[in-house]
Amino acid sequence: MQLYKRKDGEQQPCWSFGPFRVRLPFIHYRWETAEMLQALIMFVVSLAMIPLLEKYLGLPYDVALAYVVVCGIGFMLPALLGVPFVPGWITPGIPVVLLFLGNFEPGPEAIQALFALQFLVFVIFLVLGVTRLGSTLVKVIPNSMKGGIIIGAGIAALMGEISTGGRLANTPISLVLGSLICLYLMFSVSFKGLTERVPLARKIVNYGMVPGMLIAIFIGIAVGEYKMPDVKFGITAPAFAEMWNYLPFNVGFPGLDVFLLAVPTAVIAYIIAFGDIIVGQSLMQRADELRPDEVIENNIDRVHLVTALRNALHAFFAPYPGLAGPLWTAVAATMAERYKYGRKAMDSIYSGGGTFWITGFIALFMLPLVSFFQPVLPIALSLTLILTGYICLMVGFEQLNNNTERGVAGTMGVVLAVYGAGWGLAAGAALYILVERTHLLKFTSAKDKTSGAPEVD
């Protein structure tokens, strides 16, 4: 139970603090058991960044674990400060970031480069949040380009897993079965009908991708795609003291030339994150319509400010290849699905997100859990990317109203996924002007926007 309770039809209680809305567990929202249990499994995705930190930054395992703890602090900030999204990385942008880091030697050089990139991402989010241009962007960008950004991010996420030499080729049995089970439990029309008749099915759906992930892990171990875990007991020991040796304060800050090299990647990262914001906005709008008992305040400028804070935290204390993104699409979609079942299922959208990441942070110090999941970290990241791709495609096409918009968005999405976000954005803008606009030299009227091109059977 919580100290302050919400009246039906109002916002969840909070303390106002400048542009933020502070909410604490047990004071402003209740503790959600389903999200707690889900986080005790899903936190493993956080650990999946460790191999990348070791390979691209040259960090020892214990230092990389300390970086993950810093990331865990950042994950708790959105629910604490009044953002209804479940935060994550800028996941589809990870391949682009790794390509950028490949130009630098692992160690001080790569750490400086990643600091430059993440600091620029922080500045972009901060400027757009303070000037309130972030919410303006969401409103003024055409539907076709919004859809194209989301679709392109989804295609990129899927391509990274199914391409030659990807994780699907290396662990086909566990990854295919795990993906199919997750998709069936989360999105199947037949299973959704089953949840209305069978109480056990309703309980299973509460845990999102956890059942599929656990089945995939056990199958992977059984068929030899992953090693048997060596479970240890106690508390994890992240190397916080040693971490100082791998931070910009010690290895040095980058020069102007490195910042200039990082600009294109930072812009691409924001464009992809902007797609996540659109997806989150769509999920929250749908949830708000289904639950009249709670008014969800989805302030896009606040999303930008909190994401800026998280990227600043990372840049100075744990430069991160995943960066800090506004939305973990797979978990946010799962939570939105459970939220729609009413107040008994989840009291508030903030109680779900807050409980999830506070539990996820605590789990980082549980050595039995960390040691159990250590050999199977790749599958956690793979399932997240595959589900992210599926949800991005689903939400991206949902944005589109007619065949003209679908053609522009689909073409833009493919260009973005194959050639990068910069070329994708340019292609989308060109196609919008040439194909959708009724007049090239003046803004389209509201009537023209709504009418669009005629549907083709």
Phi, psi and omega in degrees: 000163180236161183289313178259134180243144182275136171278147181303135178087006180244173174283157177297137180306150182199171169251126178284136180216089184061232180280358186257163176232103187280129176226131182242146178295147180071347176255308182253342176209158183276164177276129183258116184297318182299316180292326178297312181294321179297319182292330179294342174258314188290343178299342181299333178297326176301319182291340182294347177283342185302313179301326179289321177296321179292317186284314189267333178254350180073031182274143168294159184304312184294327176288319177299322177296322176296322175301318181296324177296318176300318177300320179299324175298316179297323180298332182279345187293317184302309179296326179294325188255008171100024175254127184281352181287151168271112188283161176205211174267178165270074195301310180296344180274353183302315178301324179292319179296317180294325176297320177295315182292336179296345178276357185235147179290132176304136185124211183305321183296314180291324179296318177298318181296318181290326174300314181301315180297312184288328176295320178295321176298319176302314182297318180299311180296320182296311182299315181291330178284316181292318181279352182065020176285340179299311179292330177294319179301317180301325184279322190271337181289131183299155180305317183298322180284324173301311179299320180297320177299313182292315180298317179298318178297321179295315179297318180298319179297318180290319182299323180298332181269324188261356180291164179302128182084000178284181184293333178297321179292327183277326181226065188293321187293305184294321184287319179295311181296317179298318180295315181296320180293316179299314181295320179295312183292328186268329190230354184292134177293321181293320179290327177297322175294326179293325180295336179281342183249330187245116181302325181296322179296322178298320180292322180296316183295338178299337187257014171054235185273002182299311180302315179297320180294317180296318178297317180298321180296312182292323176294316180301319178291319183296322182267002176086012177283338176226153180284155174293130182290148175258093186285129178241157182244150181128207180240140179294156182234075175300141185274075181293322180293315181290336182302329181304328181290348184242022179250159182302331180299332183257317183278348179103153179268150184288160176277174182299327181297323179290321176300318180295321177295331184277345186303310181301318180293323178295318179295317178299316179301318179294320180299317178294317178297325176300322174299320177298321179297320179295317177299314179298320178298319179295316179297317181290323178296318178295317179296320180297322180290329182276344183235086180291351181285342179228132173268117180269116178272102181257084183271109185295325178295322177294322175303316179297316183295316181292320178294325175297315178301318181294320178291326175294317177303314180294313186305317184271330188239354177187071179308131196231126179299332179279350186055189179241112182256162185282344190212134165262098193302313185298314181288321179299319179293319177299315181293321178295324177296316181290325181301326185291346181282000172111177188294330178292325179289314179210116186299315183214153176298332179283328179292326177293306181294321180295313180298319185301308188277337172295316177296318179300324178292315179298322183297335179298341181259002179269099186301320178303318179291315182297316182290327178295318185274350186305316181288341187250022181302322182300324184289329177296317178292319181297313180297322177297316180293319180294315178293324175300316179299314180298314182293321178299317178296317181298311182288324180299313179291332179294335180290340194265140188254337183209175186293330178296313178298321181295320179296315179297312183295317181297316179295316179299318181298318179294315179299317180299316183291325185272318187250356179108163187293326181297310178294323179298317180295319179296318179296318180296317180295318180296314180294322179298315182293318186279327188257317187272321186294133177283337176225131182287329191254007175213159183294144178289139179289162179300323180296318179296321182298320184280330183285315178065192178276155179294144179293145177246124181286000000 
